[in-house]
Amino acid sequence: MARRKNNSPQYQYDALVLGAGPAGEAAAMKLAKSGLNVGIVDQREQMGGNCAHVGTIPSKALRQTVFNIMRYQRDPLFQKIGEWKHVPLTQILGNARKVIEQQVDTHTRFYERNQIAVHHGQAVIDNPHLLTVKLREGGSTQLSFDKLVIATGSRPYQPKELDFSHPRVFDSDKILTLNYPIQKIIIYGAGVIGCEYASIFIGLGYKVELINTQSQLLNYLDDEIADALSYYLRELGVLIRHNEQIERLETFEDSVILYLQSGKKIKADAILWCNGRSGNTDQLNLAAMGLTANSRGQLTVNAQYQTDVEHVYAAGDVIGWPSLASAAYDQGRAAAAYMIGEDNVSPVVSVPTGIYTIPEISSIGKTEKELTDDKVPYEVGQAFFRHLARAQITGDTVGVLKILFHRETLEILGIHCFGNNAAEIVHIGQAVMLSPNNSLNYFTQTTFNYPTMAEAYRVAALNGMNRLF
Ligand SMILES: Cc1cc2nc3c(=O)[nH]c(=O)nc-3n(C[C@H](O)[C@H](O)[C@H](O)COP(=O)(O)OP(=O)(O)OC[C@H]3O[C@@H](n4cnc5c(N)ncnc54)[C@H](O)[C@@H]3O)c2cc1C
């Protein structure tokens, strides 16, 4: 526990962590388990970070509710079940609220069990070994530390031209408070969050216009998978507009009008702005320890997650790539391991993409385009979900698994999956691909349960083998 002293600072720590999201939590646990006296500061009233309160958890719980609704509606028995578009989002978020509570409970217990002192308030740095916490309940306290991990995450970028206090203008945090029914929404920004919310709103029966500032959706994905996403979003009713830029937004009591630089104008009940995120560093007073953030508020770290100040480490969204909870957790743990001088630590370099659109997307490794550009002699094995018994049973027949492999060595080079449960399915391929015995043969020589979605690997492997000569 923190050593209390009569003289200032009030608490002294061997290691202090800023931010109780996945990165901060993982770092704090690792440091505490190594025997250090650890404290954590978070400005929220509850643990879990933005991840549990406004990011991953609520959006995924909401998506699951919408997915269930869509599944019911597909079944003729339930087709008249509801007019979801007349129900405010805050009501549909009931399940998400339950999950958030459970997550907060779980994470709070981790800190208690590991005797990590928690300070709820905003951290402001005073000097390289001291900071002030402006406590939520009022007043402040000072904490000193030998080492520091900054894991303060990120928040939606808000351009100054938009008035986010207007009741019809939302970002991805504020959208969770949408408490009136709407029929049409504009989503500006077609990155992961924009595409995920497009699926959610179209699933609820709203009209959705998705404004993409680029020429293609999620252009880092394998081309066929990105095309499949565009196709199915359109099939569901999303109107996608590529290569557009905002000129201005007009807001009214009952609507918004978005003017685009191309001359188009779009009217809707509300707009959800999903264009970019900023690292949470502007309130930290980094200058007091000789640190500066880049123009996106992110910190630069070396391969050991160490900033330019030797005793200060950073992990999670605040360092930028890949801005995923999955990676944030591992980065936080790795940062702590480097900090305590552990051998055998690996930085996070290989992260699967998990995109919870409807249908879902997940991938790891190289895309066809990358392999072609690099002139790698690869082949493709495909399994379409519509041919798999398990998919026919569940009715989730939209989807494909693609395995890209070296045609001579059979080494797996990339796994790309589109369809329900893609984010789970990808892990089987990932495990083989990252193992020392990485070979397509694994899938032709191993017996999997049947009927399962894992069967897709066998089907795709055989399909790929058939192309070899
Ligand atoms: C809508 C949405 C959906 C997402 N879906 C997924 C997904 O499906 N899968 C996935 O892997 N990732 C997803 N992400 C990304 C994921 O949520 C983030 O990558 C993850 O939360 C980053 O974790 P973190 O530990 O870096 O910080 P965060 O979770 O952002 O937590 C940082 C904490 O630091 C606190 N803090 C900030 N400044 C201060 C300060 N000065 N003093 C004290 N405390 C401070 C904040 O209050 C916050 O609690 C999603 C994000 C969003 C927005």
The ligand as a Gaussian input file, in Angstrom:
#p B3LYP/6-31G(d) Opt

LIG

0 1
 C      -16.774000       3.029000     -30.139000
 C      -15.504000       2.265000     -29.914000
 C      -15.467000       0.905000     -30.140000
 C      -14.299000       0.177000     -29.933000
 N      -14.298000      -1.159000     -30.163000
 C      -13.175000      -1.894000     -29.937000
 C      -13.171000      -3.295000     -30.129000
 O      -14.168000      -3.880000     -30.513000
 N      -12.045000      -3.990000     -29.869000
 C      -10.911000      -3.375000     -29.427000
 O       -9.905000      -4.063000     -29.185000
 N      -10.874000      -2.028000     -29.240000
 C      -11.979000      -1.281000     -29.482000
 N      -11.972000       0.079000     -29.278000
 C      -10.729000       0.719000     -28.846000
 C      -10.506000       0.541000     -27.339000
 O      -11.644000       0.963000     -26.629000
 C       -9.278000       1.318000     -26.939000
 O       -8.206000       0.885000     -27.746000
 C       -8.938000       1.084000     -25.480000
 O       -9.953000       1.571000     -24.657000
 C       -7.630000       1.780000     -25.142000
 O       -7.305000       1.460000     -23.832000
 P       -6.353000       2.403000     -22.971000
 O       -6.019000       1.603000     -21.753000
 O       -5.264000       2.924000     -23.784000
 O       -7.222000       3.665000     -22.520000
 P       -8.735000       3.980000     -22.238000
 O       -9.620000       2.802000     -22.256000
 O       -9.045000       5.117000     -23.147000
 O       -8.689000       4.506000     -20.726000
 C       -7.920000       5.632000     -20.356000
 C       -8.376000       6.129000     -19.000000
 O       -7.525000       7.214000     -18.619000
 C       -8.291000       8.194000     -17.975000
 N       -7.614000       9.502000     -18.035000
 C       -7.382000      10.266000     -19.124000
 N       -6.717000      11.383000     -18.777000
 C       -6.544000      11.318000     -17.448000
 C       -5.922000      12.171000     -16.490000
 N       -5.320000      13.326000     -16.832000
 N       -5.943000      11.805000     -15.198000
 C       -6.529000      10.645000     -14.804000
 N       -7.118000       9.803000     -15.660000
 C       -7.110000      10.123000     -16.967000
 C       -9.603000       8.169000     -18.755000
 O      -10.645000       8.714000     -17.979000
 C       -9.795000       6.679000     -18.994000
 O      -10.551000       6.086000     -17.955000
 C      -13.134000       0.833000     -29.470000
 C      -13.160000       2.209000     -29.230000
 C      -14.330000       2.921000     -29.439000
 C      -14.342000       4.398000     -29.166000

